[in-house]
């Protein structure tokens, strides 16, 4: 897949994906002036890079915090 497809798949910013490639955190093949990223490499990177979500946001994602806020 190319960088645009990786961005669509992951939801990360294009700049972030390109930076991962430049610094060697994501392996990619340079093909016709375009990076091609094997899916296995992208999935491996996503497993390594799991952002930490603060506890307050975890509640919001689960809906309980939003529900309490809406009831006020």
mmCIF file as gemmi writes it, N, C-alpha and C atoms, coordinates in Angstrom:
data_model
loop_
_atom_site.group_PDB
_atom_site.id
_atom_site.type_symbol
_atom_site.label_atom_id
_atom_site.label_alt_id
_atom_site.label_comp_id
_atom_site.label_asym_id
_atom_site.label_entity_id
_atom_site.label_seq_id
_atom_site.pdbx_PDB_ins_code
_atom_site.Cartn_x
_atom_site.Cartn_y
_atom_site.Cartn_z
_atom_site.occupancy
_atom_site.B_iso_or_equiv
_atom_site.pdbx_formal_charge
_atom_site.auth_seq_id
_atom_site.auth_asym_id
_atom_site.pdbx_PDB_model_num
ATOM 1 N N . UNK Axp A 1 ? 0.842 -1.164 0 1 0 ? 1 A 1
ATOM 2 C CA . UNK Axp A 1 ? 0 0 0 1 0 ? 1 A 1
ATOM 3 C C . UNK Axp A 1 ? 0.89 1.23 0 1 0 ? 1 A 1
ATOM 4 N N . UNK Axp A 2 ? 0.377 2.331 -0.536 1 0 ? 2 A 1
ATOM 5 C CA . UNK Axp A 2 ? 1.154 3.564 -0.528 1 0 ? 2 A 1
ATOM 6 C C . UNK Axp A 2 ? 0.858 4.362 0.744 1 0 ? 2 A 1
ATOM 7 N N . UNK Axp A 3 ? 1.502 5.512 0.89 1 0 ? 3 A 1
ATOM 8 C CA . UNK Axp A 3 ? 1.35 6.309 2.106 1 0 ? 3 A 1
ATOM 9 C C . UNK Axp A 3 ? -0.094 6.766 2.286 1 0 ? 3 A 1
ATOM 10 N N . UNK Axp A 4 ? -0.751 7.175 1.21 1 0 ? 4 A 1
ATOM 11 C CA . UNK Axp A 4 ? -2.144 7.631 1.312 1 0 ? 4 A 1
ATOM 12 C C . UNK Axp A 4 ? -3.048 6.517 1.838 1 0 ? 4 A 1
ATOM 13 N N . UNK Axp A 5 ? -2.846 5.299 1.374 1 0 ? 5 A 1
ATOM 14 C CA . UNK Axp A 5 ? -3.65 4.168 1.852 1 0 ? 5 A 1
ATOM 15 C C . UNK Axp A 5 ? -3.333 3.868 3.313 1 0 ? 5 A 1
ATOM 16 N N . UNK Axp A 6 ? -2.064 4.002 3.699 1 0 ? 6 A 1
ATOM 17 C CA . UNK Axp A 6 ? -1.681 3.777 5.097 1 0 ? 6 A 1
ATOM 18 C C . UNK Axp A 6 ? -2.321 4.823 6.005 1 0 ? 6 A 1
ATOM 19 N N . UNK Axp A 7 ? -2.387 6.063 5.532 1 0 ? 7 A 1
ATOM 20 C CA . UNK Axp A 7 ? -3.034 7.137 6.295 1 0 ? 7 A 1
ATOM 21 C C . UNK Axp A 7 ? -4.521 6.839 6.456 1 0 ? 7 A 1
ATOM 22 N N . UNK Axp A 8 ? -5.173 6.422 5.386 1 0 ? 8 A 1
ATOM 23 C CA . UNK Axp A 8 ? -6.6 6.072 5.462 1 0 ? 8 A 1
ATOM 24 C C . UNK Axp A 8 ? -6.827 4.892 6.401 1 0 ? 8 A 1
ATOM 25 N N . UNK Axp A 9 ? -5.958 3.919 6.342 1 0 ? 9 A 1
ATOM 26 C CA . UNK Axp A 9 ? -6.107 2.708 7.149 1 0 ? 9 A 1
ATOM 27 C C . UNK Axp A 9 ? -5.894 2.981 8.634 1 0 ? 9 A 1
ATOM 28 N N . UNK Axp A 10 ? -4.868 3.791 8.955 1 0 ? 10 A 1
ATOM 29 C CA . UNK Axp A 10 ? -4.503 4.003 10.355 1 0 ? 10 A 1
ATOM 30 C C . UNK Axp A 10 ? -5.187 5.192 11.005 1 0 ? 10 A 1
ATOM 31 N N . UNK Axp A 11 ? -5.523 6.201 10.202 1 0 ? 11 A 1
ATOM 32 C CA . UNK Axp A 11 ? -6.071 7.426 10.777 1 0 ? 11 A 1
ATOM 33 C C . UNK Axp A 11 ? -4.995 8.392 11.24 1 0 ? 11 A 1
ATOM 34 N N . UNK Axp A 12 ? -3.73 8.011 11.1 1 0 ? 12 A 1
ATOM 35 C CA . UNK Axp A 12 ? -2.632 8.905 11.451 1 0 ? 12 A 1
ATOM 36 C C . UNK Axp A 12 ? -2.425 9.925 10.344 1 0 ? 12 A 1
ATOM 37 N N . UNK Axp A 13 ? -1.788 11.027 10.684 1 0 ? 13 A 1
ATOM 38 C CA . UNK Axp A 13 ? -1.486 12.093 9.746 1 0 ? 13 A 1
ATOM 39 C C . UNK Axp A 13 ? -0.431 11.618 8.749 1 0 ? 13 A 1
ATOM 40 N N . UNK Axp A 14 ? -0.507 12.117 7.528 1 0 ? 14 A 1
ATOM 41 C CA . UNK Axp A 14 ? 0.47 11.768 6.491 1 0 ? 14 A 1
ATOM 42 C C . UNK Axp A 14 ? 1.89 12.094 6.953 1 0 ? 14 A 1
ATOM 43 N N . UNK Axp A 15 ? 2.05 13.223 7.608 1 0 ? 15 A 1
ATOM 44 C CA . UNK Axp A 15 ? 3.369 13.636 8.088 1 0 ? 15 A 1
ATOM 45 C C . UNK Axp A 15 ? 3.931 12.611 9.082 1 0 ? 15 A 1
ATOM 46 N N . UNK Axp A 16 ? 3.066 12.074 9.94 1 0 ? 16 A 1
ATOM 47 C CA . UNK Axp A 16 ? 3.494 11.08 10.929 1 0 ? 16 A 1
ATOM 48 C C . UNK Axp A 16 ? 3.976 9.806 10.245 1 0 ? 16 A 1
ATOM 49 N N . UNK Axp A 17 ? 3.212 9.323 9.288 1 0 ? 17 A 1
ATOM 50 C CA . UNK Axp A 17 ? 3.588 8.094 8.573 1 0 ? 17 A 1
ATOM 51 C C . UNK Axp A 17 ? 4.904 8.295 7.825 1 0 ? 17 A 1
ATOM 52 N N . UNK Axp A 18 ? 5.062 9.438 7.158 1 0 ? 18 A 1
ATOM 53 C CA . UNK Axp A 18 ? 6.313 9.715 6.437 1 0 ? 18 A 1
ATOM 54 C C . UNK Axp A 18 ? 7.49 9.845 7.397 1 0 ? 18 A 1
ATOM 55 N N . UNK Axp A 19 ? 7.255 10.43 8.561 1 0 ? 19 A 1
ATOM 56 C CA . UNK Axp A 19 ? 8.326 10.546 9.554 1 0 ? 19 A 1
ATOM 57 C C . UNK Axp A 19 ? 8.75 9.164 10.052 1 0 ? 19 A 1
ATOM 58 N N . UNK Axp A 20 ? 7.784 8.281 10.295 1 0 ? 20 A 1
ATOM 59 C CA . UNK Axp A 20 ? 8.106 6.911 10.706 1 0 ? 20 A 1
ATOM 60 C C . UNK Axp A 20 ? 9.03 6.26 9.678 1 0 ? 20 A 1
ATOM 61 N N . UNK Axp A 21 ? 8.737 6.486 8.39 1 0 ? 21 A 1
ATOM 62 C CA . UNK Axp A 21 ? 9.549 5.894 7.323 1 0 ? 21 A 1
ATOM 63 C C . UNK Axp A 21 ? 10.952 6.51 7.332 1 0 ? 21 A 1
ATOM 64 N N . UNK Axp A 22 ? 11.025 7.842 7.413 1 0 ? 22 A 1
ATOM 65 C CA . UNK Axp A 22 ? 12.326 8.526 7.374 1 0 ? 22 A 1
ATOM 66 C C . UNK Axp A 22 ? 13.247 8.116 8.52 1 0 ? 22 A 1
ATOM 67 N N . UNK Axp A 23 ? 12.699 7.965 9.719 1 0 ? 23 A 1
ATOM 68 C CA . UNK Axp A 23 ? 13.55 7.639 10.875 1 0 ? 23 A 1
ATOM 69 C C . UNK Axp A 23 ? 13.728 6.133 11.07 1 0 ? 23 A 1
ATOM 70 N N . UNK Axp A 24 ? 13.1 5.333 10.212 1 0 ? 24 A 1
ATOM 71 C CA . UNK Axp A 24 ? 13.306 3.891 10.271 1 0 ? 24 A 1
ATOM 72 C C . UNK Axp A 24 ? 12.366 3.138 11.192 1 0 ? 24 A 1
ATOM 73 N N . UNK Axp A 25 ? 11.312 3.79 11.663 1 0 ? 25 A 1
ATOM 74 C CA . UNK Axp A 25 ? 10.35 3.104 12.531 1 0 ? 25 A 1
ATOM 75 C C . UNK Axp A 25 ? 9.34 2.286 11.731 1 0 ? 25 A 1
ATOM 76 N N . UNK Axp A 26 ? 9.244 2.579 10.438 1 0 ? 26 A 1
ATOM 77 C CA . UNK Axp A 26 ? 8.35 1.841 9.543 1 0 ? 26 A 1
ATOM 78 C C . UNK Axp A 26 ? 9.127 1.541 8.271 1 0 ? 26 A 1
ATOM 79 N N . UNK Axp A 27 ? 9.249 0.269 7.941 1 0 ? 27 A 1
ATOM 80 C CA . UNK Axp A 27 ? 9.96 -0.119 6.73 1 0 ? 27 A 1
ATOM 81 C C . UNK Axp A 27 ? 9.062 0.12 5.527 1 0 ? 27 A 1
ATOM 82 N N . UNK Axp A 28 ? 9.663 0.649 4.466 1 0 ? 28 A 1
ATOM 83 C CA . UNK Axp A 28 ? 8.927 0.893 3.233 1 0 ? 28 A 1
ATOM 84 C C . UNK Axp A 28 ? 9.886 0.744 2.057 1 0 ? 28 A 1
ATOM 85 N N . UNK Axp A 29 ? 9.325 0.488 0.901 1 0 ? 29 A 1
ATOM 86 C CA . UNK Axp A 29 ? 10.11 0.356 -0.317 1 0 ? 29 A 1
ATOM 87 C C . UNK Axp A 29 ? 9.911 1.607 -1.159 1 0 ? 29 A 1
ATOM 88 N N . UNK Axp A 30 ? 11 2.184 -1.652 1 0 ? 30 A 1
ATOM 89 C CA . UNK Axp A 30 ? 10.908 3.337 -2.544 1 0 ? 30 A 1
ATOM 90 C C . UNK Axp A 30 ? 10.73 2.8 -3.959 1 0 ? 30 A 1
ATOM 91 N N . UNK Axp A 31 ? 9.582 3.088 -4.545 1 0 ? 31 A 1
ATOM 92 C CA . UNK Axp A 31 ? 9.26 2.555 -5.862 1 0 ? 31 A 1
ATOM 93 C C . UNK Axp A 31 ? 8.668 3.667 -6.714 1 0 ? 31 A 1
ATOM 94 N N . UNK Axp A 32 ? 9.351 4.029 -7.789 1 0 ? 32 A 1
ATOM 95 C CA . UNK Axp A 32 ? 8.89 5.091 -8.692 1 0 ? 32 A 1
ATOM 96 C C . UNK Axp A 32 ? 8.585 6.388 -7.936 1 0 ? 32 A 1
ATOM 97 N N . UNK Axp A 33 ? 9.529 6.835 -7.13 1 0 ? 33 A 1
ATOM 98 C CA . UNK Axp A 33 ? 9.416 8.069 -6.345 1 0 ? 33 A 1
ATOM 99 C C . UNK Axp A 33 ? 8.21 8.05 -5.413 1 0 ? 33 A 1
ATOM 100 N N . UNK Axp A 34 ? 7.88 6.865 -4.932 1 0 ? 34 A 1
ATOM 101 C CA . UNK Axp A 34 ? 6.716 6.697 -4.066 1 0 ? 34 A 1
ATOM 102 C C . UNK Axp A 34 ? 7.054 5.61 -3.05 1 0 ? 34 A 1
ATOM 103 N N . UNK Axp A 35 ? 6.652 5.812 -1.813 1 0 ? 35 A 1
ATOM 104 C CA . UNK Axp A 35 ? 6.866 4.778 -0.8 1 0 ? 35 A 1
ATOM 105 C C . UNK Axp A 35 ? 5.754 3.744 -0.885 1 0 ? 35 A 1
ATOM 106 N N . UNK Axp A 36 ? 6.14 2.484 -0.868 1 0 ? 36 A 1
ATOM 107 C CA . UNK Axp A 36 ? 5.179 1.396 -0.794 1 0 ? 36 A 1
ATOM 108 C C . UNK Axp A 36 ? 5.434 0.659 0.515 1 0 ? 36 A 1
ATOM 109 N N . UNK Axp A 37 ? 4.371 0.473 1.298 1 0 ? 37 A 1
ATOM 110 C CA . UNK Axp A 37 ? 4.495 -0.103 2.632 1 0 ? 37 A 1
ATOM 111 C C . UNK Axp A 37 ? 3.807 -1.463 2.654 1 0 ? 37 A 1
ATOM 112 N N . UNK Axp A 38 ? 4.558 -2.535 2.861 1 0 ? 38 A 1
ATOM 113 C CA . UNK Axp A 38 ? 3.918 -3.845 3.014 1 0 ? 38 A 1
ATOM 114 C C . UNK Axp A 38 ? 3.01 -3.844 4.255 1 0 ? 38 A 1
ATOM 115 N N . UNK Axp A 39 ? 1.845 -4.443 4.131 1 0 ? 39 A 1
ATOM 116 C CA . UNK Axp A 39 ? 0.883 -4.433 5.243 1 0 ? 39 A 1
ATOM 117 C C . UNK Axp A 39 ? 1.452 -5.049 6.513 1 0 ? 39 A 1
ATOM 118 N N . UNK Axp A 40 ? 2.263 -6.086 6.374 1 0 ? 40 A 1
ATOM 119 C CA . UNK Axp A 40 ? 2.821 -6.729 7.569 1 0 ? 40 A 1
ATOM 120 C C . UNK Axp A 40 ? 3.71 -5.759 8.344 1 0 ? 40 A 1
ATOM 121 N N . UNK Axp A 41 ? 4.442 -4.884 7.644 1 0 ? 41 A 1
ATOM 122 C CA . UNK Axp A 41 ? 5.278 -3.888 8.327 1 0 ? 41 A 1
ATOM 123 C C . UNK Axp A 41 ? 4.414 -2.843 9.022 1 0 ? 41 A 1
ATOM 124 N N . UNK Axp A 42 ? 3.341 -2.421 8.36 1 0 ? 42 A 1
ATOM 125 C CA . UNK Axp A 42 ? 2.455 -1.416 8.953 1 0 ? 42 A 1
ATOM 126 C C . UNK Axp A 42 ? 1.765 -1.976 10.192 1 0 ? 42 A 1
ATOM 127 N N . UNK Axp A 43 ? 1.277 -3.197 10.107 1 0 ? 43 A 1
ATOM 128 C CA . UNK Axp A 43 ? 0.616 -3.808 11.264 1 0 ? 43 A 1
ATOM 129 C C . UNK Axp A 43 ? 1.592 -3.997 12.421 1 0 ? 43 A 1
ATOM 130 N N . UNK Axp A 44 ? 2.824 -4.358 12.111 1 0 ? 44 A 1
ATOM 131 C CA . UNK Axp A 44 ? 3.847 -4.492 13.146 1 0 ? 44 A 1
ATOM 132 C C . UNK Axp A 44 ? 4.115 -3.166 13.837 1 0 ? 44 A 1
ATOM 133 N N . UNK Axp A 45 ? 4.178 -2.095 13.061 1 0 ? 45 A 1
ATOM 134 C CA . UNK Axp A 45 ? 4.407 -0.761 13.637 1 0 ? 45 A 1
ATOM 135 C C . UNK Axp A 45 ? 3.237 -0.35 14.52 1 0 ? 45 A 1
ATOM 136 N N . UNK Axp A 46 ? 2.03 -0.639 14.093 1 0 ? 46 A 1
ATOM 137 C CA . UNK Axp A 46 ? 0.857 -0.265 14.886 1 0 ? 46 A 1
ATOM 138 C C . UNK Axp A 46 ? 0.82 -1.024 16.206 1 0 ? 46 A 1
ATOM 139 N N . UNK Axp A 47 ? 1.279 -2.261 16.206 1 0 ? 47 A 1
ATOM 140 C CA . UNK Axp A 47 ? 1.328 -3.023 17.455 1 0 ? 47 A 1
ATOM 141 C C . UNK Axp A 47 ? 2.348 -2.429 18.415 1 0 ? 47 A 1
ATOM 142 N N . UNK Axp A 48 ? 3.448 -1.9 17.887 1 0 ? 48 A 1
ATOM 143 C CA . UNK Axp A 48 ? 4.478 -1.288 18.73 1 0 ? 48 A 1
ATOM 144 C C . UNK Axp A 48 ? 4.055 0.084 19.233 1 0 ? 48 A 1
ATOM 145 N N . UNK Axp A 49 ? 3.305 0.814 18.432 1 0 ? 49 A 1
ATOM 146 C CA . UNK Axp A 49 ? 2.969 2.204 18.738 1 0 ? 49 A 1
ATOM 147 C C . UNK Axp A 49 ? 1.513 2.294 19.173 1 0 ? 49 A 1
ATOM 148 N N . UNK Axp A 50 ? 1.253 1.928 20.411 1 0 ? 50 A 1
ATOM 149 C CA . UNK Axp A 50 ? -0.096 2.047 20.951 1 0 ? 50 A 1
ATOM 150 C C . UNK Axp A 50 ? -0.101 3.233 21.9 1 0 ? 50 A 1
ATOM 151 N N . UNK Axp A 51 ? -0.729 4.333 21.485 1 0 ? 51 A 1
ATOM 152 C CA . UNK Axp A 51 ? -0.695 5.533 22.321 1 0 ? 51 A 1
ATOM 153 C C . UNK Axp A 51 ? -1.373 5.308 23.668 1 0 ? 51 A 1
ATOM 154 N N . UNK Axp A 52 ? -0.837 5.955 24.688 1 0 ? 52 A 1
ATOM 155 C CA . UNK Axp A 52 ? -1.419 5.881 26.024 1 0 ? 52 A 1
ATOM 156 C C . UNK Axp A 52 ? -2.597 6.845 26.099 1 0 ? 52 A 1
ATOM 157 N N . UNK Axp A 53 ? -3.739 6.354 26.511 1 0 ? 53 A 1
ATOM 158 C CA . UNK Axp A 53 ? -4.937 7.18 26.626 1 0 ? 53 A 1
ATOM 159 C C . UNK Axp A 53 ? -5.141 7.51 28.096 1 0 ? 53 A 1
ATOM 160 N N . UNK Axp A 54 ? -5.189 8.813 28.433 1 0 ? 54 A 1
ATOM 161 C CA . UNK Axp A 54 ? -5.408 9.193 29.834 1 0 ? 54 A 1
ATOM 162 C C . UNK Axp A 54 ? -6.724 8.628 30.36 1 0 ? 54 A 1
ATOM 163 N N . UNK Axp A 55 ? -6.801 8.308 31.663 1 0 ? 55 A 1
ATOM 164 C CA . UNK Axp A 55 ? -8.005 7.708 32.237 1 0 ? 55 A 1
ATOM 165 C C . UNK Axp A 55 ? -9.277 8.51 31.975 1 0 ? 55 A 1
ATOM 166 N N . UNK Axp A 56 ? -9.206 9.839 32.016 1 0 ? 56 A 1
ATOM 167 C CA . UNK Axp A 56 ? -10.405 10.655 31.786 1 0 ? 56 A 1
ATOM 168 C C . UNK Axp A 56 ? -10.974 10.415 30.391 1 0 ? 56 A 1
ATOM 169 N N . UNK Axp A 57 ? -10.099 10.241 29.4 1 0 ? 57 A 1
ATOM 170 C CA . UNK Axp A 57 ? -10.567 10 28.048 1 0 ? 57 A 1
ATOM 171 C C . UNK Axp A 57 ? -11.122 8.593 27.894 1 0 ? 57 A 1
ATOM 172 N N . UNK Axp A 58 ? -10.59 7.651 28.652 1 0 ? 58 A 1
ATOM 173 C CA . UNK Axp A 58 ? -11.116 6.283 28.577 1 0 ? 58 A 1
ATOM 174 C C . UNK Axp A 58 ? -12.585 6.267 28.966 1 0 ? 58 A 1
ATOM 175 N N . UNK Axp A 59 ? -12.923 7.013 30.013 1 0 ? 59 A 1
ATOM 176 C CA . UNK Axp A 59 ? -14.326 7.078 30.42 1 0 ? 59 A 1
ATOM 177 C C . UNK Axp A 59 ? -15.169 7.723 29.332 1 0 ? 59 A 1
ATOM 178 N N . UNK Axp A 60 ? -14.637 8.775 28.729 1 0 ? 60 A 1
ATOM 179 C CA . UNK Axp A 60 ? -15.381 9.464 27.676 1 0 ? 60 A 1
ATOM 180 C C . UNK Axp A 60 ? -15.604 8.532 26.493 1 0 ? 60 A 1
ATOM 181 N N . UNK Axp A 61 ? -14.584 7.752 26.159 1 0 ? 61 A 1
ATOM 182 C CA . UNK Axp A 61 ? -14.728 6.819 25.048 1 0 ? 61 A 1
ATOM 183 C C . UNK Axp A 61 ? -15.759 5.747 25.362 1 0 ? 61 A 1
ATOM 184 N N . UNK Axp A 62 ? -15.866 5.376 26.639 1 0 ? 62 A 1
ATOM 185 C CA . UNK Axp A 62 ? -16.837 4.371 27.045 1 0 ? 62 A 1
ATOM 186 C C . UNK Axp A 62 ? -18.237 4.94 27.193 1 0 ? 62 A 1
ATOM 187 N N . UNK Axp A 63 ? -18.343 6.255 27.252 1 0 ? 63 A 1
ATOM 188 C CA . UNK Axp A 63 ? -19.647 6.884 27.32 1 0 ? 63 A 1
ATOM 189 C C . UNK Axp A 63 ? -20.091 7.259 28.716 1 0 ? 63 A 1
ATOM 190 N N . UNK Axp A 64 ? -19.548 6.655 29.758 1 0 ? 64 A 1
ATOM 191 C CA . UNK Axp A 64 ? -20.01 6.918 31.122 1 0 ? 64 A 1
ATOM 192 C C . UNK Axp A 64 ? -19.756 8.362 31.525 1 0 ? 64 A 1
ATOM 193 N N . UNK Axp A 65 ? -18.587 8.881 31.233 1 0 ? 65 A 1
ATOM 194 C CA . UNK Axp A 65 ? -18.256 10.257 31.595 1 0 ? 65 A 1
ATOM 195 C C . UNK Axp A 65 ? -19.146 11.238 30.832 1 0 ? 65 A 1
ATOM 196 N N . UNK Axp A 66 ? -19.382 10.986 29.568 1 0 ? 66 A 1
ATOM 197 C CA . UNK Axp A 66 ? -20.244 11.866 28.771 1 0 ? 66 A 1
ATOM 198 C C . UNK Axp A 66 ? -21.668 11.836 29.304 1 0 ? 66 A 1
ATOM 199 N N . UNK Axp A 67 ? -22.12 10.671 29.717 1 0 ? 67 A 1
ATOM 200 C CA . UNK Axp A 67 ? -23.472 10.547 30.25 1 0 ? 67 A 1
ATOM 201 C C . UNK Axp A 67 ? -23.608 11.361 31.536 1 0 ? 67 A 1
ATOM 202 N N . UNK Axp A 68 ? -22.626 11.275 32.427 1 0 ? 68 A 1
ATOM 203 C CA . UNK Axp A 68 ? -22.658 12.063 33.667 1 0 ? 68 A 1
ATOM 204 C C . UNK Axp A 68 ? -22.635 13.555 33.367 1 0 ? 68 A 1
ATOM 205 N N . UNK Axp A 69 ? -21.833 13.951 32.381 1 0 ? 69 A 1
ATOM 206 C CA . UNK Axp A 69 ? -21.749 15.357 32.011 1 0 ? 69 A 1
ATOM 207 C C . UNK Axp A 69 ? -23.084 15.853 31.459 1 0 ? 69 A 1
ATOM 208 N N . UNK Axp A 70 ? -23.743 15.045 30.66 1 0 ? 70 A 1
ATOM 209 C CA . UNK Axp A 70 ? -25.014 15.44 30.051 1 0 ? 70 A 1
ATOM 210 C C . UNK Axp A 70 ? -26.128 15.549 31.085 1 0 ? 70 A 1
ATOM 211 N N . UNK Axp A 71 ? -26.026 14.81 32.182 1 0 ? 71 A 1
ATOM 212 C CA . UNK Axp A 71 ? -27.073 14.822 33.205 1 0 ? 71 A 1
ATOM 213 C C . UNK Axp A 71 ? -26.974 16.044 34.113 1 0 ? 71 A 1
ATOM 214 N N . UNK Axp A 72 ? -25.861 16.784 34.08 1 0 ? 72 A 1
ATOM 215 C CA . UNK Axp A 72 ? -25.696 17.958 34.948 1 0 ? 72 A 1
ATOM 216 C C . UNK Axp A 72 ? -26.578 19.098 34.509 1 0 ? 72 A 1
